[in-house]
Each structure stands twice: as structure tokens, then as C-alpha cells.
Amino acid sequence: MAKKAKKKVTGKAGTTSKKTRKVIAVKSMKAKKPAAKKPARKATRRSSADVAKLQKAVIKGLKAGKSAEALAAELGVSRPYIYVLKNKG
């Protein structure tokens, strides 16, 4: 028994018009581009003195009842970094 040769599927063949024999539609097989990503921000390197100041400000702000979101906006850092600074000591 002979094996059948497999055909490569590259895209749907275009439908032809019966009157003119011209191709009416061809399905595009191009891959869609992924959504554009935001460019990565350059990581800021802080001195240990700056980190200590930020940590004191975070602890003081949280004890005063400010939210992490408000503190992050005030100090110019991300919200997850607020939690890192809080738990660092």
C-alpha cells in the first residue's frame, strides 16, 4: 500500500467567479501583529541613604493612615515598591 503525500496548507485558495474566472476573494494567512508594548522604563538606582529616607517616609505615611496608592503618587515610586519598603525593616 502506498502512502498518500500530505499537502501543505498555506491558506485558503481564492474563490473564482464562474463568468470571468477571476479570483474574487483570498483569505490572508499573515499573522497578526501583537499589541505594542510600552517601552521599559530605565531602572532608577538609589543610594542607601535615599532608600532609608523613602522607607521612613513610607512608614510614617502608613501610620498616618495614608493609602499605599497615595504614598506612591506622592513619593514618585510604584505601589509595589511601597510594600517592599514597608517590609524591608
SVG drawing of the C-alpha trace seen along z (x, -y; Angstrom):
<svg xmlns="http://www.w3.org/2000/svg" viewBox="-21 -64 45 66">
<polyline fill="none" stroke="black" stroke-width="0.4" points="0.0,0.0 1.3,-3.4 1.2,-6.3 -0.6,-9.4 1.5,-12.6 0.5,-15.2 -0.3,-18.7 0.9,-21.8 -1.9,-24.1 -0.8,-27.6 -4.1,-29.4 -7.5,-29.0 -7.5,-29.2 -9.4,-32.1 -12.9,-31.6 -13.3,-32.1 -16.1,-33.8 -18.0,-31.4 -18.4,-34.1 -15.0,-35.7 -12.8,-33.1 -11.1,-35.8 -10.2,-35.4 -12.8,-37.0 -11.5,-36.5 -8.3,-35.3 -8.1,-34.6 -5.0,-36.3 -2.7,-34.0 -0.5,-36.7 0.0,-36.5 -1.5,-39.4 1.0,-41.7 0.9,-41.5 -0.2,-44.7 2.5,-47.2 4.2,-47.0 5.1,-50.0 8.9,-50.7 10.6,-49.6 11.5,-52.4 15.1,-52.7 15.6,-51.3 16.5,-54.0 19.4,-53.3 19.0,-54.8 21.7,-55.2 21.2,-53.5 20.6,-56.9 17.8,-57.7 16.2,-54.3 16.4,-54.9 14.6,-58.3 11.9,-56.7 11.5,-53.9 11.0,-56.3 8.5,-58.4 6.6,-55.2 6.3,-54.0 5.4,-57.5 2.7,-57.9 1.2,-54.4 1.0,-55.1 -0.8,-58.4 -3.4,-56.4 -2.5,-57.2 -3.1,-54.6 -0.2,-53.0 -1.6,-54.4 -1.5,-58.0 2.0,-57.4 3.3,-56.0 2.0,-59.1 3.4,-61.4 6.9,-59.9 7.1,-59.1 7.6,-55.3 5.4,-52.3 2.8,-50.9 4.5,-47.5 7.7,-49.3 5.8,-50.9 5.2,-47.4 8.8,-46.4 10.0,-49.4 7.4,-48.8 8.5,-45.2 12.2,-45.8 13.0,-46.9"/>
</svg>
